[in-house]
Every structure is written in C-alpha cells, then in structure tokens.
Amino acid sequence: MDVRRRVGPAPAHVIETEVKDDISLFDARRNQVLVLNATASDIWRLCDGEQTVDEIVELLASAYGVPADDIRDEVTATLERLIEEEFLTP
C-alpha cells in the first residue's frame, strides 16, 4: 500500500455506530456488519480523507508510545481490509 495515499472517508452506504470505545460499521448495500476492536476503531477515526497512510501510522505510534515500524504492518493490513471490503474509499 502506498504510504502517501490518503484514506477515507467512508462511502455514503456505510453507517458508523460507536458503542463505548468500539465502532461497528454497517454496509447498507450488502447488509454486512463489521465490528472493529479498539485498535481498528482508532485507525478508522483517522480515515478522514485528509490523512495519508504514513500519517495515520505516525499518529497512532505517537499515541501508543511505540515505534512506527512496530505497528505499520498491522495498520496497513487493517486499512487494506477496510478498503477491500468497501467500508473505506481509497
């Protein structure tokens, strides 16, 4: 995944619901639900169409107090899945 690529926002057919710190996504076109864990929810919140993949990794690394390289693969995999399943626009 190109780290300079901007990610998001969610397409109009995706409805977001937040319960406590976790987010559930509903794809109205496919009648599909995806429940995000806390980490995936943090990634989702940063996908506003303004942040690049690299910026999302850096922001999360700073928030979690870990090196960016330690979380880059997980963040990238989560973003790729959200895009592949059409919950996010590339």
HTML snippet that shows the backbone in 3Dmol.js (N, CA, C, O; Angstrom):
<script src="https://3Dmol.org/build/3Dmol-min.js"></script>
<div id="view" style="width:600px;height:400px;position:relative"></div>
<script>
const pdb = `
ATOM      1  N   MET A   1       0.847  -1.171   0.000  1.00  0.00           N
ATOM      2  CA  MET A   1       0.000   0.000   0.000  1.00  0.00           C
ATOM      3  C   MET A   1       0.890   1.230   0.000  1.00  0.00           C
ATOM      4  O   MET A   1       1.845   1.313   0.772  1.00  0.00           O
ATOM      5  N   ASP A   2       0.582   2.168  -0.851  1.00  0.00           N
ATOM      6  CA  ASP A   2       1.338   3.412  -0.949  1.00  0.00           C
ATOM      7  C   ASP A   2       1.138   4.227   0.318  1.00  0.00           C
ATOM      8  O   ASP A   2       0.011   4.608   0.635  1.00  0.00           O
ATOM      9  N   VAL A   3       2.214   4.501   1.048  1.00  0.00           N
ATOM     10  CA  VAL A   3       2.116   5.215   2.320  1.00  0.00           C
ATOM     11  C   VAL A   3       1.723   6.677   2.141  1.00  0.00           C
ATOM     12  O   VAL A   3       1.345   7.334   3.111  1.00  0.00           O
ATOM     13  N   ARG A   4       1.808   7.200   0.908  1.00  0.00           N
ATOM     14  CA  ARG A   4       1.410   8.585   0.642  1.00  0.00           C
ATOM     15  C   ARG A   4      -0.060   8.697   0.266  1.00  0.00           C
ATOM     16  O   ARG A   4      -0.590   9.795   0.096  1.00  0.00           O
ATOM     17  N   ARG A   5      -0.699   7.560   0.140  1.00  0.00           N
ATOM     18  CA  ARG A   5      -2.102   7.503  -0.247  1.00  0.00           C
ATOM     19  C   ARG A   5      -2.989   8.015   0.892  1.00  0.00           C
ATOM     20  O   ARG A   5      -2.806   7.635   2.049  1.00  0.00           O
ATOM     21  N   ARG A   6      -3.948   8.877   0.556  1.00  0.00           N
ATOM     22  CA  ARG A   6      -4.934   9.333   1.533  1.00  0.00           C
ATOM     23  C   ARG A   6      -6.040   8.293   1.609  1.00  0.00           C
ATOM     24  O   ARG A   6      -6.400   7.681   0.603  1.00  0.00           O
ATOM     25  N   VAL A   7      -6.577   8.096   2.803  1.00  0.00           N
ATOM     26  CA  VAL A   7      -7.575   7.057   3.014  1.00  0.00           C
ATOM     27  C   VAL A   7      -8.836   7.670   3.602  1.00  0.00           C
ATOM     28  O   VAL A   7      -8.787   8.470   4.536  1.00  0.00           O
ATOM     29  N   GLY A   8      -9.988   7.266   3.019  1.00  0.00           N
ATOM     30  CA  GLY A   8     -11.280   7.715   3.530  1.00  0.00           C
ATOM     31  C   GLY A   8     -11.801   8.876   2.729  1.00  0.00           C
ATOM     32  O   GLY A   8     -11.162   9.294   1.763  1.00  0.00           O
ATOM     33  N   PRO A   9     -12.898   9.388   3.088  1.00  0.00           N
ATOM     34  CA  PRO A   9     -13.770   8.953   4.181  1.00  0.00           C
ATOM     35  C   PRO A   9     -14.615   7.749   3.769  1.00  0.00           C
ATOM     36  O   PRO A   9     -14.477   7.219   2.666  1.00  0.00           O
ATOM     37  N   ALA A  10     -15.476   7.337   4.667  1.00  0.00           N
ATOM     38  CA  ALA A  10     -16.347   6.195   4.378  1.00  0.00           C
ATOM     39  C   ALA A  10     -17.348   6.580   3.299  1.00  0.00           C
ATOM     40  O   ALA A  10     -17.813   7.720   3.260  1.00  0.00           O
ATOM     41  N   PRO A  11     -17.685   5.629   2.414  1.00  0.00           N
ATOM     42  CA  PRO A  11     -18.714   5.903   1.400  1.00  0.00           C
ATOM     43  C   PRO A  11     -20.085   6.092   2.065  1.00  0.00           C
ATOM     44  O   PRO A  11     -20.290   5.696   3.212  1.00  0.00           O
ATOM     45  N   ALA A  12     -21.002   6.693   1.336  1.00  0.00           N
ATOM     46  CA  ALA A  12     -22.324   7.026   1.869  1.00  0.00           C
ATOM     47  C   ALA A  12     -23.113   5.808   2.338  1.00  0.00           C
ATOM     48  O   ALA A  12     -23.966   5.929   3.217  1.00  0.00           O
ATOM     49  N   HIS A  13     -22.839   4.626   1.758  1.00  0.00           N
ATOM     50  CA  HIS A  13     -23.602   3.432   2.139  1.00  0.00           C
ATOM     51  C   HIS A  13     -23.125   2.781   3.440  1.00  0.00           C
ATOM     52  O   HIS A  13     -23.687   1.771   3.862  1.00  0.00           O
ATOM     53  N   VAL A  14     -22.102   3.346   4.076  1.00  0.00           N
ATOM     54  CA  VAL A  14     -21.576   2.801   5.327  1.00  0.00           C
ATOM     55  C   VAL A  14     -22.056   3.664   6.494  1.00  0.00           C
ATOM     56  O   VAL A  14     -21.869   4.880   6.512  1.00  0.00           O
ATOM     57  N   ILE A  15     -22.677   2.999   7.463  1.00  0.00           N
ATOM     58  CA  ILE A  15     -23.195   3.678   8.647  1.00  0.00           C
ATOM     59  C   ILE A  15     -22.332   3.269   9.835  1.00  0.00           C
ATOM     60  O   ILE A  15     -22.097   2.083  10.068  1.00  0.00           O
ATOM     61  N   GLU A  16     -21.872   4.252  10.571  1.00  0.00           N
ATOM     62  CA  GLU A  16     -20.999   4.024  11.721  1.00  0.00           C
ATOM     63  C   GLU A  16     -21.792   4.179  13.015  1.00  0.00           C
ATOM     64  O   GLU A  16     -22.568   5.121  13.173  1.00  0.00           O
ATOM     65  N   THR A  17     -21.586   3.253  13.925  1.00  0.00           N
ATOM     66  CA  THR A  17     -22.180   3.337  15.254  1.00  0.00           C
ATOM     67  C   THR A  17     -21.078   3.094  16.277  1.00  0.00           C
ATOM     68  O   THR A  17     -20.332   2.120  16.182  1.00  0.00           O
ATOM     69  N   GLU A  18     -20.984   3.984  17.250  1.00  0.00           N
ATOM     70  CA  GLU A  18     -19.953   3.835  18.279  1.00  0.00           C
ATOM     71  C   GLU A  18     -20.608   3.445  19.596  1.00  0.00           C
ATOM     72  O   GLU A  18     -21.556   4.086  20.052  1.00  0.00           O
ATOM     73  N   VAL A  19     -20.086   2.386  20.195  1.00  0.00           N
ATOM     74  CA  VAL A  19     -20.546   1.931  21.500  1.00  0.00           C
ATOM     75  C   VAL A  19     -19.313   1.839  22.389  1.00  0.00           C
ATOM     76  O   VAL A  19     -18.408   1.044  22.133  1.00  0.00           O
ATOM     77  N   LYS A  20     -19.287   2.658  23.435  1.00  0.00           N
ATOM     78  CA  LYS A  20     -18.118   2.790  24.303  1.00  0.00           C
ATOM     79  C   LYS A  20     -16.939   3.211  23.430  1.00  0.00           C
ATOM     80  O   LYS A  20     -16.994   4.279  22.819  1.00  0.00           O
ATOM     81  N   ASP A  21     -15.881   2.416  23.349  1.00  0.00           N
ATOM     82  CA  ASP A  21     -14.715   2.799  22.559  1.00  0.00           C
ATOM     83  C   ASP A  21     -14.598   2.049  21.246  1.00  0.00           C
ATOM     84  O   ASP A  21     -13.643   2.251  20.496  1.00  0.00           O
ATOM     85  N   ASP A  22     -15.570   1.179  20.960  1.00  0.00           N
ATOM     86  CA  ASP A  22     -15.514   0.373  19.744  1.00  0.00           C
ATOM     87  C   ASP A  22     -16.518   0.885  18.718  1.00  0.00           C
ATOM     88  O   ASP A  22     -17.534   1.488  19.065  1.00  0.00           O
ATOM     89  N   ILE A  23     -16.217   0.636  17.471  1.00  0.00           N
ATOM     90  CA  ILE A  23     -17.065   1.088  16.369  1.00  0.00           C
ATOM     91  C   ILE A  23     -17.589  -0.119  15.610  1.00  0.00           C
ATOM     92  O   ILE A  23     -16.862  -1.079  15.351  1.00  0.00           O
ATOM     93  N   SER A  24     -18.857  -0.049  15.263  1.00  0.00           N
ATOM     94  CA  SER A  24     -19.475  -1.036  14.379  1.00  0.00           C
ATOM     95  C   SER A  24     -19.829  -0.333  13.086  1.00  0.00           C
ATOM     96  O   SER A  24     -20.318   0.796  13.093  1.00  0.00           O
ATOM     97  N   LEU A  25     -19.579  -1.008  11.978  1.00  0.00           N
ATOM     98  CA  LEU A  25     -19.872  -0.459  10.659  1.00  0.00           C
ATOM     99  C   LEU A  25     -20.940  -1.311   9.997  1.00  0.00           C
ATOM    100  O   LEU A  25     -20.905  -2.539  10.084  1.00  0.00           O
ATOM    101  N   PHE A  26     -21.884  -0.668   9.341  1.00  0.00           N
ATOM    102  CA  PHE A  26     -22.936  -1.375   8.629  1.00  0.00           C
ATOM    103  C   PHE A  26     -22.917  -0.929   7.176  1.00  0.00           C
ATOM    104  O   PHE A  26     -23.061   0.257   6.881  1.00  0.00           O
ATOM    105  N   ASP A  27     -22.739  -1.873   6.280  1.00  0.00           N
ATOM    106  CA  ASP A  27     -22.772  -1.614   4.841  1.00  0.00           C
ATOM    107  C   ASP A  27     -24.204  -1.868   4.379  1.00  0.00           C
ATOM    108  O   ASP A  27     -24.629  -3.017   4.259  1.00  0.00           O
ATOM    109  N   ALA A  28     -24.936  -0.806   4.124  1.00  0.00           N
ATOM    110  CA  ALA A  28     -26.353  -0.913   3.764  1.00  0.00           C
ATOM    111  C   ALA A  28     -26.555  -1.566   2.403  1.00  0.00           C
ATOM    112  O   ALA A  28     -27.608  -2.157   2.164  1.00  0.00           O
ATOM    113  N   ARG A  29     -25.587  -1.477   1.512  1.00  0.00           N
ATOM    114  CA  ARG A  29     -25.726  -2.100   0.186  1.00  0.00           C
ATOM    115  C   ARG A  29     -25.678  -3.611   0.270  1.00  0.00           C
ATOM    116  O   ARG A  29     -26.420  -4.307  -0.424  1.00  0.00           O
ATOM    117  N   ARG A  30     -24.791  -4.118   1.132  1.00  0.00           N
ATOM    118  CA  ARG A  30     -24.583  -5.565   1.212  1.00  0.00           C
ATOM    119  C   ARG A  30     -25.161  -6.176   2.479  1.00  0.00           C
ATOM    120  O   ARG A  30     -25.042  -7.380   2.707  1.00  0.00           O
ATOM    121  N   ASN A  31     -25.787  -5.342   3.300  1.00  0.00           N
ATOM    122  CA  ASN A  31     -26.367  -5.807   4.555  1.00  0.00           C
ATOM    123  C   ASN A  31     -25.312  -6.549   5.388  1.00  0.00           C
ATOM    124  O   ASN A  31     -25.562  -7.632   5.916  1.00  0.00           O
ATOM    125  N   GLN A  32     -24.123  -5.933   5.489  1.00  0.00           N
ATOM    126  CA  GLN A  32     -22.986  -6.543   6.175  1.00  0.00           C
ATOM    127  C   GLN A  32     -22.553  -5.663   7.341  1.00  0.00           C
ATOM    128  O   GLN A  32     -22.523  -4.437   7.232  1.00  0.00           O
ATOM    129  N   VAL A  33     -22.217  -6.308   8.462  1.00  0.00           N
ATOM    130  CA  VAL A  33     -21.754  -5.604   9.650  1.00  0.00           C
ATOM    131  C   VAL A  33     -20.310  -5.998   9.923  1.00  0.00           C
ATOM    132  O   VAL A  33     -19.925  -7.157   9.767  1.00  0.00           O
ATOM    133  N   LEU A  34     -19.521  -5.011  10.332  1.00  0.00           N
ATOM    134  CA  LEU A  34     -18.143  -5.249  10.737  1.00  0.00           C
ATOM    135  C   LEU A  34     -17.944  -4.549  12.072  1.00  0.00           C
ATOM    136  O   LEU A  34     -18.150  -3.340  12.182  1.00  0.00           O
ATOM    137  N   VAL A  35     -17.544  -5.310  13.089  1.00  0.00           N
ATOM    138  CA  VAL A  35     -17.286  -4.747  14.412  1.00  0.00           C
ATOM    139  C   VAL A  35     -15.779  -4.585  14.562  1.00  0.00           C
ATOM    140  O   VAL A  35     -15.024  -5.549  14.441  1.00  0.00           O
ATOM    141  N   LEU A  36     -15.358  -3.369  14.824  1.00  0.00           N
ATOM    142  CA  LEU A  36     -13.937  -3.069  14.954  1.00  0.00           C
ATOM    143  C   LEU A  36     -13.514  -3.150  16.411  1.00  0.00           C
ATOM    144  O   LEU A  36     -14.237  -2.702  17.301  1.00  0.00           O
ATOM    145  N   ASN A  37     -12.343  -3.723  16.650  1.00  0.00           N
ATOM    146  CA  ASN A  37     -11.802  -3.699  18.004  1.00  0.00           C
ATOM    147  C   ASN A  37     -11.251  -2.301  18.287  1.00  0.00           C
ATOM    148  O   ASN A  37     -11.328  -1.420  17.431  1.00  0.00           O
ATOM    149  N   ALA A  38     -10.703  -2.098  19.468  1.00  0.00           N
ATOM    150  CA  ALA A  38     -10.248  -0.765  19.869  1.00  0.00           C
ATOM    151  C   ALA A  38      -9.179  -0.211  18.930  1.00  0.00           C
ATOM    152  O   ALA A  38      -9.227   0.963  18.560  1.00  0.00           O
ATOM    153  N   THR A  39      -8.225  -1.037  18.548  1.00  0.00           N
ATOM    154  CA  THR A  39      -7.158  -0.569  17.659  1.00  0.00           C
ATOM    155  C   THR A  39      -7.703  -0.223  16.276  1.00  0.00           C
ATOM    156  O   THR A  39      -7.378   0.833  15.732  1.00  0.00           O
ATOM    157  N   ALA A  40      -8.518  -1.090  15.708  1.00  0.00           N
ATOM    158  CA  ALA A  40      -9.115  -0.821  14.399  1.00  0.00           C
ATOM    159  C   ALA A  40     -10.025   0.406  14.467  1.00  0.00           C
ATOM    160  O   ALA A  40     -10.124   1.159  13.498  1.00  0.00           O
ATOM    161  N   SER A  41     -10.686   0.608  15.603  1.00  0.00           N
ATOM    162  CA  SER A  41     -11.525   1.801  15.778  1.00  0.00           C
ATOM    163  C   SER A  41     -10.671   3.063  15.745  1.00  0.00           C
ATOM    164  O   SER A  41     -11.069   4.066  15.154  1.00  0.00           O
ATOM    165  N   ASP A  42      -9.501   3.017  16.378  1.00  0.00           N
ATOM    166  CA  ASP A  42      -8.593   4.168  16.333  1.00  0.00           C
ATOM    167  C   ASP A  42      -8.144   4.451  14.902  1.00  0.00           C
ATOM    168  O   ASP A  42      -8.083   5.607  14.484  1.00  0.00           O
ATOM    169  N   ILE A  43      -7.833   3.403  14.158  1.00  0.00           N
ATOM    170  CA  ILE A  43      -7.447   3.566  12.752  1.00  0.00           C
ATOM    171  C   ILE A  43      -8.597   4.188  11.976  1.00  0.00           C
ATOM    172  O   ILE A  43      -8.390   5.139  11.222  1.00  0.00           O
ATOM    173  N   TRP A  44      -9.797   3.668  12.149  1.00  0.00           N
ATOM    174  CA  TRP A  44     -10.995   4.162  11.458  1.00  0.00           C
ATOM    175  C   TRP A  44     -11.194   5.667  11.699  1.00  0.00           C
ATOM    176  O   TRP A  44     -11.479   6.417  10.765  1.00  0.00           O
ATOM    177  N   ARG A  45     -11.042   6.093  12.937  1.00  0.00           N
ATOM    178  CA  ARG A  45     -11.267   7.503  13.288  1.00  0.00           C
ATOM    179  C   ARG A  45     -10.320   8.449  12.539  1.00  0.00           C
ATOM    180  O   ARG A  45     -10.644   9.618  12.331  1.00  0.00           O
ATOM    181  N   LEU A  46      -9.169   7.947  12.142  1.00  0.00           N
ATOM    182  CA  LEU A  46      -8.187   8.782  11.437  1.00  0.00           C
ATOM    183  C   LEU A  46      -8.384   8.782   9.923  1.00  0.00           C
ATOM    184  O   LEU A  46      -7.688   9.507   9.212  1.00  0.00           O
ATOM    185  N   CYS A  47      -9.307   7.994   9.430  1.00  0.00           N
ATOM    186  CA  CYS A  47      -9.542   7.884   7.987  1.00  0.00           C
ATOM    187  C   CYS A  47     -10.569   8.917   7.544  1.00  0.00           C
ATOM    188  O   CYS A  47     -11.736   8.603   7.315  1.00  0.00           O
ATOM    189  N   ASP A  48     -10.105  10.152   7.431  1.00  0.00           N
ATOM    190  CA  ASP A  48     -10.994  11.259   7.100  1.00  0.00           C
ATOM    191  C   ASP A  48     -10.788  11.790   5.686  1.00  0.00           C
ATOM    192  O   ASP A  48     -11.407  12.778   5.290  1.00  0.00           O
ATOM    193  N   GLY A  49      -9.927  11.137   4.937  1.00  0.00           N
ATOM    194  CA  GLY A  49      -9.632  11.599   3.588  1.00  0.00           C
ATOM    195  C   GLY A  49      -8.524  12.633   3.543  1.00  0.00           C
ATOM    196  O   GLY A  49      -8.073  13.023   2.466  1.00  0.00           O
ATOM    197  N   GLU A  50      -8.089  13.071   4.699  1.00  0.00           N
ATOM    198  CA  GLU A  50      -7.019  14.075   4.794  1.00  0.00           C
ATOM    199  C   GLU A  50      -5.683  13.449   5.164  1.00  0.00           C
ATOM    200  O   GLU A  50      -4.626  13.943   4.772  1.00  0.00           O
ATOM    201  N   GLN A  51      -5.740  12.345   5.931  1.00  0.00           N
ATOM    202  CA  GLN A  51      -4.528  11.697   6.414  1.00  0.00           C
ATOM    203  C   GLN A  51      -4.019  10.675   5.398  1.00  0.00           C
ATOM    204  O   GLN A  51      -4.800   9.950   4.782  1.00  0.00           O
ATOM    205  N   THR A  52      -2.705  10.633   5.235  1.00  0.00           N
ATOM    206  CA  THR A  52      -2.109   9.575   4.428  1.00  0.00           C
ATOM    207  C   THR A  52      -1.911   8.346   5.314  1.00  0.00           C
ATOM    208  O   THR A  52      -2.012   8.429   6.538  1.00  0.00           O
ATOM    209  N   VAL A  53      -1.633   7.223   4.693  1.00  0.00           N
ATOM    210  CA  VAL A  53      -1.355   6.002   5.442  1.00  0.00           C
ATOM    211  C   VAL A  53      -0.192   6.242   6.396  1.00  0.00           C
ATOM    212  O   VAL A  53      -0.260   5.856   7.563  1.00  0.00           O
ATOM    213  N   ASP A  54       0.858   6.866   5.919  1.00  0.00           N
ATOM    214  CA  ASP A  54       2.026   7.118   6.757  1.00  0.00           C
ATOM    215  C   ASP A  54       1.681   8.036   7.925  1.00  0.00           C
ATOM    216  O   ASP A  54       2.169   7.825   9.035  1.00  0.00           O
ATOM    217  N   GLU A  55       0.856   9.042   7.697  1.00  0.00           N
ATOM    218  CA  GLU A  55       0.450   9.935   8.786  1.00  0.00           C
ATOM    219  C   GLU A  55      -0.378   9.194   9.834  1.00  0.00           C
ATOM    220  O   GLU A  55      -0.232   9.433  11.033  1.00  0.00           O
ATOM    221  N   ILE A  56      -1.239   8.302   9.380  1.00  0.00           N
ATOM    222  CA  ILE A  56      -2.040   7.503  10.316  1.00  0.00           C
ATOM    223  C   ILE A  56      -1.125   6.638  11.178  1.00  0.00           C
ATOM    224  O   ILE A  56      -1.307   6.558  12.393  1.00  0.00           O
ATOM    225  N   VAL A  57      -0.156   6.001  10.561  1.00  0.00           N
ATOM    226  CA  VAL A  57       0.804   5.173  11.302  1.00  0.00           C
ATOM    227  C   VAL A  57       1.555   6.025  12.323  1.00  0.00           C
ATOM    228  O   VAL A  57       1.687   5.631  13.482  1.00  0.00           O
ATOM    229  N   GLU A  58       2.041   7.177  11.905  1.00  0.00           N
ATOM    230  CA  GLU A  58       2.806   8.045  12.804  1.00  0.00           C
ATOM    231  C   GLU A  58       1.955   8.552  13.968  1.00  0.00           C
ATOM    232  O   GLU A  58       2.426   8.590  15.105  1.00  0.00           O
ATOM    233  N   LEU A  59       0.713   8.938  13.698  1.00  0.00           N
ATOM    234  CA  LEU A  59      -0.177   9.424  14.764  1.00  0.00           C
ATOM    235  C   LEU A  59      -0.471   8.319  15.778  1.00  0.00           C
ATOM    236  O   LEU A  59      -0.450   8.563  16.985  1.00  0.00           O
ATOM    237  N   LEU A  60      -0.739   7.124  15.299  1.00  0.00           N
ATOM    238  CA  LEU A  60      -1.020   6.013  16.203  1.00  0.00           C
ATOM    239  C   LEU A  60       0.224   5.606  16.991  1.00  0.00           C
ATOM    240  O   LEU A  60       0.136   5.306  18.181  1.00  0.00           O
ATOM    241  N   ALA A  61       1.364   5.596  16.338  1.00  0.00           N
ATOM    242  CA  ALA A  61       2.610   5.251  17.028  1.00  0.00           C
ATOM    243  C   ALA A  61       2.873   6.237  18.168  1.00  0.00           C
ATOM    244  O   ALA A  61       3.270   5.843  19.264  1.00  0.00           O
ATOM    245  N   SER A  62       2.650   7.492  17.899  1.00  0.00           N
ATOM    246  CA  SER A  62       2.835   8.511  18.928  1.00  0.00           C
ATOM    247  C   SER A  62       1.831   8.323  20.064  1.00  0.00           C
ATOM    248  O   SER A  62       2.197   8.412  21.236  1.00  0.00           O
ATOM    249  N   ALA A  63       0.579   8.068  19.727  1.00  0.00           N
ATOM    250  CA  ALA A  63      -0.465   7.888  20.742  1.00  0.00           C
ATOM    251  C   ALA A  63      -0.214   6.653  21.596  1.00  0.00           C
ATOM    252  O   ALA A  63      -0.480   6.666  22.798  1.00  0.00           O
ATOM    253  N   TYR A  64       0.295   5.587  20.986  1.00  0.00           N
ATOM    254  CA  TYR A  64       0.538   4.342  21.706  1.00  0.00           C
ATOM    255  C   TYR A  64       1.928   4.285  22.340  1.00  0.00           C
ATOM    256  O   TYR A  64       2.209   3.392  23.139  1.00  0.00           O
ATOM    257  N   GLY A  65       2.791   5.232  21.990  1.00  0.00           N
ATOM    258  CA  GLY A  65       4.138   5.239  22.544  1.00  0.00           C
ATOM    259  C   GLY A  65       5.009   4.106  22.050  1.00  0.00           C
ATOM    260  O   GLY A  65       5.797   3.537  22.805  1.00  0.00           O
ATOM    261  N   VAL A  66       4.860   3.776  20.758  1.00  0.00           N
ATOM    262  CA  VAL A  66       5.648   2.700  20.152  1.00  0.00           C
ATOM    263  C   VAL A  66       6.282   3.209  18.866  1.00  0.00           C
ATOM    264  O   VAL A  66       5.815   4.193  18.293  1.00  0.00           O
ATOM    265  N   PRO A  67       7.350   2.543  18.400  1.00  0.00           N
ATOM    266  CA  PRO A  67       7.922   2.920  17.114  1.00  0.00           C
ATOM    267  C   PRO A  67       6.940   2.640  15.968  1.00  0.00           C
ATOM    268  O   PRO A  67       6.231   1.634  15.977  1.00  0.00           O
ATOM    269  N   ALA A  68       6.911   3.527  15.006  1.00  0.00           N
ATOM    270  CA  ALA A  68       6.004   3.381  13.860  1.00  0.00           C
ATOM    271  C   ALA A  68       6.213   2.051  13.144  1.00  0.00           C
ATOM    272  O   ALA A  68       5.250   1.428  12.698  1.00  0.00           O
ATOM    273  N   ASP A  69       7.456   1.620  13.032  1.00  0.00           N
ATOM    274  CA  ASP A  69       7.733   0.355  12.341  1.00  0.00           C
ATOM    275  C   ASP A  69       7.098  -0.846  13.032  1.00  0.00           C
ATOM    276  O   ASP A  69       6.830  -1.862  12.392  1.00  0.00           O
ATOM    277  N   ASP A  70       6.857  -0.733  14.337  1.00  0.00           N
ATOM    278  CA  ASP A  70       6.256  -1.844  15.077  1.00  0.00           C
ATOM    279  C   ASP A  70       4.780  -2.042  14.762  1.00  0.00           C
ATOM    280  O   ASP A  70       4.245  -3.132  14.967  1.00  0.00           O
ATOM    281  N   ILE A  71       4.113  -0.993  14.263  1.00  0.00           N
ATOM    282  CA  ILE A  71       2.674  -1.102  14.010  1.00  0.00           C
ATOM    283  C   ILE A  71       2.297  -0.922  12.538  1.00  0.00           C
ATOM    284  O   ILE A  71       1.140  -1.106  12.161  1.00  0.00           O
ATOM    285  N   ARG A  72       3.265  -0.568  11.725  1.00  0.00           N
ATOM    286  CA  ARG A  72       2.987  -0.261  10.310  1.00  0.00           C
ATOM    287  C   ARG A  72       2.267  -1.405   9.591  1.00  0.00           C
ATOM    288  O   ARG A  72       1.286  -1.163   8.887  1.00  0.00           O
ATOM    289  N   ASP A  73       2.728  -2.627   9.752  1.00  0.00           N
ATOM    290  CA  ASP A  73       2.117  -3.761   9.047  1.00  0.00           C
ATOM    291  C   ASP A  73       0.669  -3.977   9.484  1.00  0.00           C
ATOM    292  O   ASP A  73      -0.197  -4.234   8.648  1.00  0.00           O
ATOM    293  N   GLU A  74       0.402  -3.877  10.786  1.00  0.00           N
ATOM    294  CA  GLU A  74      -0.960  -4.074  11.292  1.00  0.00           C
ATOM    295  C   GLU A  74      -1.892  -2.968  10.800  1.00  0.00           C
ATOM    296  O   GLU A  74      -3.021  -3.236  10.389  1.00  0.00           O
ATOM    297  N   VAL A  75      -1.417  -1.737  10.843  1.00  0.00           N
ATOM    298  CA  VAL A  75      -2.245  -0.615  10.374  1.00  0.00           C
ATOM    299  C   VAL A  75      -2.526  -0.765   8.885  1.00  0.00           C
ATOM    300  O   VAL A  75      -3.666  -0.605   8.449  1.00  0.00           O
ATOM    301  N   THR A  76      -1.508  -1.068   8.114  1.00  0.00           N
ATOM    302  CA  THR A  76      -1.668  -1.234   6.674  1.00  0.00           C
ATOM    303  C   THR A  76      -2.630  -2.373   6.354  1.00  0.00           C
ATOM    304  O   THR A  76      -3.484  -2.232   5.479  1.00  0.00           O
ATOM    305  N   ALA A  77      -2.503  -3.490   7.047  1.00  0.00           N
ATOM    306  CA  ALA A  77      -3.397  -4.635   6.821  1.00  0.00           C
ATOM    307  C   ALA A  77      -4.844  -4.271   7.150  1.00  0.00           C
ATOM    308  O   ALA A  77      -5.764  -4.668   6.435  1.00  0.00           O
ATOM    309  N   THR A  78      -5.042  -3.525   8.218  1.00  0.00           N
ATOM    310  CA  THR A  78      -6.396  -3.100   8.591  1.00  0.00           C
ATOM    311  C   THR A  78      -6.976  -2.175   7.529  1.00  0.00           C
ATOM    312  O   THR A  78      -8.133  -2.333   7.138  1.00  0.00           O
ATOM    313  N   LEU A  79      -6.197  -1.224   7.065  1.00  0.00           N
ATOM    314  CA  LEU A  79      -6.672  -0.302   6.027  1.00  0.00           C
ATOM    315  C   LEU A  79      -6.985  -1.049   4.735  1.00  0.00           C
ATOM    316  O   LEU A  79      -8.003  -0.789   4.093  1.00  0.00           O
ATOM    317  N   GLU A  80      -6.115  -1.972   4.358  1.00  0.00           N
ATOM    318  CA  GLU A  80      -6.354  -2.751   3.141  1.00  0.00           C
ATOM    319  C   GLU A  80      -7.649  -3.547   3.240  1.00  0.00           C
ATOM    320  O   GLU A  80      -8.399  -3.629   2.267  1.00  0.00           O
ATOM    321  N   ARG A  81      -7.918  -4.132   4.399  1.00  0.00           N
ATOM    322  CA  ARG A  81      -9.156  -4.898   4.575  1.00  0.00           C
ATOM    323  C   ARG A  81     -10.377  -3.978   4.485  1.00  0.00           C
ATOM    324  O   ARG A  81     -11.362  -4.316   3.827  1.00  0.00           O
ATOM    325  N   LEU A  82     -10.316  -2.827   5.137  1.00  0.00           N
ATOM    326  CA  LEU A  82     -11.445  -1.889   5.101  1.00  0.00           C
ATOM    327  C   LEU A  82     -11.722  -1.404   3.683  1.00  0.00           C
ATOM    328  O   LEU A  82     -12.878  -1.233   3.297  1.00  0.00           O
ATOM    329  N   ILE A  83     -10.674  -1.183   2.917  1.00  0.00           N
ATOM    330  CA  ILE A  83     -10.834  -0.759   1.518  1.00  0.00           C
ATOM    331  C   ILE A  83     -11.355  -1.912   0.670  1.00  0.00           C
ATOM    332  O   ILE A  83     -12.279  -1.738  -0.125  1.00  0.00           O
ATOM    333  N   GLU A  84     -10.757  -3.094   0.843  1.00  0.00           N
ATOM    334  CA  GLU A  84     -11.161  -4.262   0.065  1.00  0.00           C
ATOM    335  C   GLU A  84     -12.637  -4.601   0.302  1.00  0.00           C
ATOM    336  O   GLU A  84     -13.349  -4.972  -0.631  1.00  0.00           O
ATOM    337  N   GLU A  85     -13.086  -4.473   1.535  1.00  0.00           N
ATOM    338  CA  GLU A  85     -14.478  -4.780   1.860  1.00  0.00           C
ATOM    339  C   GLU A  85     -15.414  -3.590   1.646  1.00  0.00           C
ATOM    340  O   GLU A  85     -16.594  -3.644   1.994  1.00  0.00           O
ATOM    341  N   GLU A  86     -14.868  -2.510   1.065  1.00  0.00           N
ATOM    342  CA  GLU A  86     -15.620  -1.314   0.665  1.00  0.00           C
ATOM    343  C   GLU A  86     -16.237  -0.542   1.827  1.00  0.00           C
ATOM    344  O   GLU A  86     -17.268   0.112   1.666  1.00  0.00           O
ATOM    345  N   PHE A  87     -15.600  -0.618   3.008  1.00  0.00           N
ATOM    346  CA  PHE A  87     -16.008   0.222   4.129  1.00  0.00           C
ATOM    347  C   PHE A  87     -15.307   1.568   4.061  1.00  0.00           C
ATOM    348  O   PHE A  87     -15.762   2.534   4.672  1.00  0.00           O
ATOM    349  N   LEU A  88     -14.201   1.641   3.324  1.00  0.00           N
ATOM    350  CA  LEU A  88     -13.458   2.884   3.119  1.00  0.00           C
ATOM    351  C   LEU A  88     -13.203   3.088   1.644  1.00  0.00           C
ATOM    352  O   LEU A  88     -13.146   2.133   0.869  1.00  0.00           O
ATOM    353  N   THR A  89     -13.051   4.344   1.264  1.00  0.00           N
ATOM    354  CA  THR A  89     -12.650   4.647  -0.111  1.00  0.00           C
ATOM    355  C   THR A  89     -11.151   4.906  -0.122  1.00  0.00           C
ATOM    356  O   THR A  89     -10.615   5.559   0.773  1.00  0.00           O
ATOM    357  N   PRO A  90     -10.485   4.390  -1.141  1.00  0.00           N
ATOM    358  CA  PRO A  90      -9.039   4.631  -1.221  1.00  0.00           C
ATOM    359  C   PRO A  90      -8.739   6.074  -1.650  1.00  0.00           C
ATOM    360  O   PRO A  90      -7.574   6.453  -1.770  1.00  0.00           O
TER     361      PRO A  90
END
`;
const viewer = $3Dmol.createViewer("view");
viewer.addModel(pdb, "pdb");
viewer.setStyle({}, {cartoon: {color: "spectrum"}});
viewer.zoomTo();
viewer.render();
</script>
